[in-house]
């Protein structure tokens, strides 16, 4: 797999985990599940399938210094800077343009910096299998075996079986489904034909360029301009001149939903997007009362307390509560029921509306 590269998307803002995750320190920089930051874990779990010189990172300029500090083994030229946030479609297009220019024979795994994967060896095996399927000119996505009828994820319906490799079966992807209402999600789960859309895609760089040209010709034009300047003194000026012309779109919407020859490999690798305090609670180790905490568990005195998550650097004492999220930082305290954890976005919106930007 000499020409196999990982492109880690590391530019998300992560406000759904407020108040710990902020604009300047989004969740990928935080040790939310393991002892190292989510970005550091996302990078190290790729070894030995990818050596550091075959790992690229795309992120905004405000995050690059910290990313470089956390991953000094990745060559500096492999950090691709977005002049501003324009969603995952332009970020992927930029990363593809750079890697394709460096290696026209590249196959690229587009990954994320802020997801938790418990089974790291299983993940690497799935990426190796996806590489093999991608050589048959497929765009391959890793589909997550759903554990509940969630409305928080998009879904992929499996079609006819395609091939089997490394103990995994690949299928034609029949269609992508947007985040469904709960009733439809229950139908998807019961059918056994659907996987959650993980947002992880593996494709040959040449195929990616062709797909952008077919579906997003304006993107392709900008990619060609940028590619012509890569590794020349004109690169930064060319990037700045073209970047704002990229229309803001997710990669799913820009390319994947209408791409030809998409394959899905369903996997069960202990995946979570850690998209809220409730989903973080799901992946953390819990005691026999269903409680979990960050840091030293002796700093929490929990009396008649069940199914509660606490993140704090101070002593916390709780009596007679259940199903809560309690998060304390130097300048904020957040408390909610776990079932309302997604509504933290309303707090962030109110902070914006009242110009309390120091807290965002």
C-alpha positions in Angstrom: 0.0 0.0 0.0 2.8 2.3 -0.9 0.5 5.0 -2.4 -2.0 5.0 0.5 -2.5 8.3 2.4 -4.7 9.5 5.3 -6.2 12.9 5.2 -7.4 13.9 8.7 -10.1 16.7 8.7 -9.2 18.6 11.9 -11.0 22.0 11.5 -14.3 21.5 13.4 -15.4 23.9 16.0 -17.0 21.4 18.4 -19.4 23.7 20.2 -21.8 20.7 21.0 -19.5 19.9 23.9 -19.5 23.4 25.3 -18.3 24.6 27.8 -15.2 22.4 27.5 -15.0 22.6 23.7 -14.5 26.2 22.5 -13.5 28.0 19.3 -9.9 28.2 20.4 -9.8 24.7 21.9 -12.3 22.5 20.0 -13.0 18.9 21.0 -10.2 17.4 18.8 -7.7 19.1 21.1 -9.2 17.7 24.3 -8.5 14.3 26.0 -12.2 13.5 26.3 -12.1 9.7 26.2 -8.4 8.6 26.4 -5.4 10.2 28.0 -4.3 12.0 24.8 -6.3 14.5 22.8 -8.7 13.1 20.2 -6.6 14.5 17.4 -3.5 12.8 18.8 -5.3 9.5 19.2 -6.8 9.8 15.6 -3.3 10.1 14.3 -1.5 7.4 16.3 -4.1 4.8 15.7 -3.3 4.9 12.0 0.1 3.3 12.6 1.6 1.1 11.3 -0.8 1.2 8.3 0.2 4.8 7.6 3.6 6.2 8.4 3.7 9.9 9.5 4.9 11.0 6.0 1.7 9.6 4.5 -0.6 11.4 7.0 -1.9 14.8 5.9 -4.0 17.2 8.1 -6.3 19.9 6.8 -7.5 22.6 9.2 -7.9 26.3 9.7 -4.9 28.5 10.3 -5.9 29.2 13.9 -5.5 25.5 14.8 -2.3 24.7 12.8 0.2 25.6 15.4 -1.4 23.4 18.0 -1.8 20.5 15.6 1.8 20.7 14.7 2.8 20.7 18.3 0.7 17.6 19.0 2.0 15.7 16.0 5.6 16.7 15.5 6.4 13.5 13.5 4.1 14.6 10.6 6.1 16.6 8.1 5.3 20.3 8.1 4.4 20.3 4.4 1.7 17.8 5.2 -0.3 20.4 7.2 -2.8 22.0 4.7 -4.1 25.3 5.9 -7.6 26.5 5.1 -7.8 30.3 4.9 -11.3 30.1 6.5 -13.9 27.5 7.4 -16.0 26.5 4.4 -17.3 23.1 5.4 -16.0 19.6 4.6 -16.5 19.8 0.8 -13.9 22.5 0.1 -11.6 21.1 2.8 -11.6 17.7 1.2 -11.1 19.2 -2.3 -8.1 21.1 -1.1 -6.6 18.1 0.6 -7.2 15.9 -2.5 -5.6 18.6 -4.7 -2.4 18.7 -2.6 -2.0 14.9 -2.2 -2.8 14.3 -5.9 -0.2 16.8 -6.9 2.4 15.1 -4.6 1.5 11.6 -5.8 -0.8 11.1 -8.8 -1.1 7.4 -7.9 -2.4 8.1 -4.4 -5.4 6.5 -2.7 -6.8 8.7 0.0 -8.7 7.8 3.2 -10.6 10.9 4.3 -10.9 10.6 8.1 -11.8 12.8 11.1 -9.9 14.1 14.0 -12.7 14.0 16.6 -14.2 10.6 16.5 -13.7 7.8 19.0 -12.9 4.3 17.8 -12.5 1.6 20.4 -11.3 -1.2 18.1 -8.2 0.3 16.6 -6.9 -2.8 15.0 -10.3 -3.5 13.5 -10.4 0.0 12.2 -7.0 -0.4 10.5 -8.2 -3.7 9.0 -11.3 -2.0 7.6 -9.1 0.8 6.0 -6.9 -1.9 4.4 -9.9 -3.6 3.1 -11.3 -0.3 1.8 -8.0 0.3 0.0 -8.4 -3.0 -1.9 -11.9 -2.2 -2.9 -11.0 1.3 -4.0 -8.5 -0.1 -6.5 -11.6 -1.4 -8.4 -12.5 2.2 -9.0 -15.0 2.4 -6.2 -15.5 5.2 -3.7 -15.6 3.2 -0.4 -17.3 4.3 2.8 -17.1 2.7 6.2 -20.7 2.1 7.4 -21.2 1.8 11.1 -23.4 -1.0 12.4 -26.2 0.9 14.1 -26.9 0.1 17.8 -30.1 2.2 18.2 -32.6 4.0 16.0 -30.7 7.3 16.1 -31.9 10.4 14.3 -28.4 12.0 14.8 -26.8 10.3 11.8 -27.3 9.9 8.1 -27.8 6.3 6.9 -26.5 4.3 3.9 -28.6 1.5 2.5 -26.7 -1.6 1.4 -27.3 -3.0 -2.1 -26.0 -6.2 -3.7 -22.9 -7.8 -2.3 -19.7 -6.7 -4.1 -16.7 -8.6 -2.7 -15.2 -9.9 0.5 -11.7 -9.1 1.7 -9.9 -9.2 5.1 -12.9 -10.8 6.7 -15.2 -8.0 5.7 -17.9 -7.8 3.0 -18.3 -4.8 0.7 -21.7 -4.0 -0.8 -22.9 -1.6 -3.5 -24.3 1.5 -1.7 -27.9 1.7 -2.8 -28.5 5.2 -1.5 -27.7 7.7 1.2 -30.4 8.9 3.5 -30.5 12.2 5.4 -30.9 12.2 9.2 -34.3 10.6 9.6 -37.1 11.1 12.1 -37.2 8.5 14.9 -40.0 6.5 13.2 -38.0 6.1 10.0 -34.8 5.4 12.0 -36.6 2.5 13.7 -37.6 1.1 10.2 -34.0 1.4 9.1 -32.7 -0.5 12.1 -35.4 -3.2 11.9 -34.6 -3.8 8.2 -31.0 -4.7 8.8 -30.1 -3.1 5.5 -28.7 0.2 6.8 -25.5 1.5 8.3 -24.8 4.9 9.9 -22.8 7.2 7.6 -19.4 7.6 9.4 -18.2 10.3 7.0 -15.1 8.3 6.3 -14.4 7.8 2.6 -11.6 6.0 0.7 -11.0 6.8 -2.9 -8.2 7.0 -5.5 -7.1 10.6 -5.9 -7.6 10.4 -9.7 -11.1 9.2 -9.1 -11.8 12.0 -6.6 -10.6 14.6 -9.0 -12.8 13.2 -11.8 -15.8 13.1 -9.4 -15.3 16.8 -8.4 -15.1 17.7 -12.1 -18.3 15.9 -12.9 -20.4 17.1 -9.9 -18.7 20.3 -8.8 -17.0 21.8 -11.9 -16.4 25.1 -10.1 -14.6 23.2 -7.3 -12.6 21.4 -10.0 -11.5 24.6 -11.6 -10.3 26.0 -8.3 -8.5 22.7 -7.5 -6.7 22.9 -10.8 -5.6 26.5 -10.1 -4.3 25.6 -6.6 -2.6 22.4 -7.8 -0.6 24.3 -10.4 0.9 26.4 -7.6 1.6 23.7 -5.0 5.2 23.8 -3.8 5.9 27.1 -5.6 6.2 30.6 -4.2 2.8 31.4 -5.7 0.9 28.8 -3.6 -0.4 31.0 -0.8 -1.4 33.9 -3.1 -3.3 31.4 -5.4 -5.0 29.7 -2.4 -6.1 33.0 -0.9 -7.4 34.2 -4.3 -9.5 31.2 -5.0 -10.6 29.9 -1.5 -13.6 32.2 -1.0 -15.0 31.0 -4.4 -15.5 27.5 -3.0 -19.2 27.2 -2.2 -19.8 26.0 1.4 -21.0 22.4 1.2 -20.5 19.2 3.1 -18.6 16.5 1.3 -21.7 14.3 1.5 -23.8 16.9 -0.3 -21.1 18.1 -2.7 -20.1 14.6 -4.0 -21.1 11.5 -2.1 -24.9 11.5 -2.4 -24.8 11.5 -6.2 -21.4 9.8 -6.9 -21.2 6.7 -9.1 -19.8 3.4 -8.0 -19.9 3.8 -4.2 -19.3 0.8 -2.0 -20.0 0.4 1.7 -18.2 -1.8 4.1 -20.3 -2.3 7.3 -18.1 -2.4 10.4 -18.5 -2.8 14.1 -15.4 -1.0 15.6 -16.8 0.8 18.6 -17.3 4.0 16.7 -18.7 7.2 18.2 -18.7 10.7 16.8 -18.7 12.0 20.4 -21.2 14.6 19.2 -22.7 15.5 22.5 -22.3 15.0 26.2 -24.8 12.2 26.0 -22.8 10.3 23.4 -19.6 10.8 25.3 -21.4 9.3 28.4 -22.1 6.3 26.2 -18.5 5.5 25.4 -16.9 6.3 28.8 -16.4 3.5 31.4 -19.0 3.6 34.1 -19.2 2.2 37.7 -21.9 -0.1 38.9 -24.2 2.9 39.4 -23.8 4.0 35.8 -21.7 7.1 36.8 -18.7 8.3 35.0 -16.2 11.1 35.4 -13.1 12.6 34.0 -10.0 12.6 36.0 -9.6 11.2 39.5 -12.9 9.5 40.5 -12.1 10.3 44.2 -12.9 13.9 43.5 -16.6 13.1 43.2 -18.7 12.2 46.2 -21.8 10.6 44.7 -24.5 9.7 47.2 -27.7 8.1 45.8 -26.5 9.2 42.3 -27.0 7.2 39.2 -26.3 7.4 35.4 -24.6 10.8 35.7 -21.5 12.3 34.0 -19.2 14.7 35.7 -16.3 16.6 34.2 -14.6 18.9 36.7 -11.3 19.7 38.2 -12.8 20.4 41.6 -14.4 18.2 44.2 -18.0 17.5 43.2 -20.6 16.2 45.6 -24.1 15.0 44.4 -27.0 13.6 46.4 -30.2 12.1 45.0 -29.8 12.9 41.4 -29.8 10.8 38.2 -29.3 11.1 34.5 -27.4 14.4 34.7 -24.5 16.0 32.9 -22.3 18.3 35.1 -19.4 20.1 33.4 -17.2 22.7 35.1 -14.4 24.8 33.6 -12.5 27.8 34.9 -15.2 30.2 33.7 -18.4 28.2 33.3 -20.7 25.6 34.9 -23.1 23.6 32.8 -25.8 21.3 34.2 -28.5 19.5 32.2 -30.3 16.2 32.0 -28.6 13.7 29.6 -31.7 13.6 27.4 -31.4 17.4 26.8 -27.6 17.3 26.1 -28.1 18.2 22.4 -29.7 21.5 23.4 -26.4 22.9 24.5 -26.4 24.5 21.0 -29.1 26.8 22.3 -26.8 28.1 25.0 -24.1 28.8 22.4 -26.6 30.6 20.2 -27.7 32.7 23.1 -24.1 33.6 24.0 -23.6 34.7 20.4 -26.8 36.7 20.4 -25.8 38.6 23.6 -22.2 39.2 22.4 -20.8 37.0 25.2 -18.1 35.8 22.7 -15.5 35.2 25.4 -17.4 32.2 26.5 -17.8 30.6 23.0 
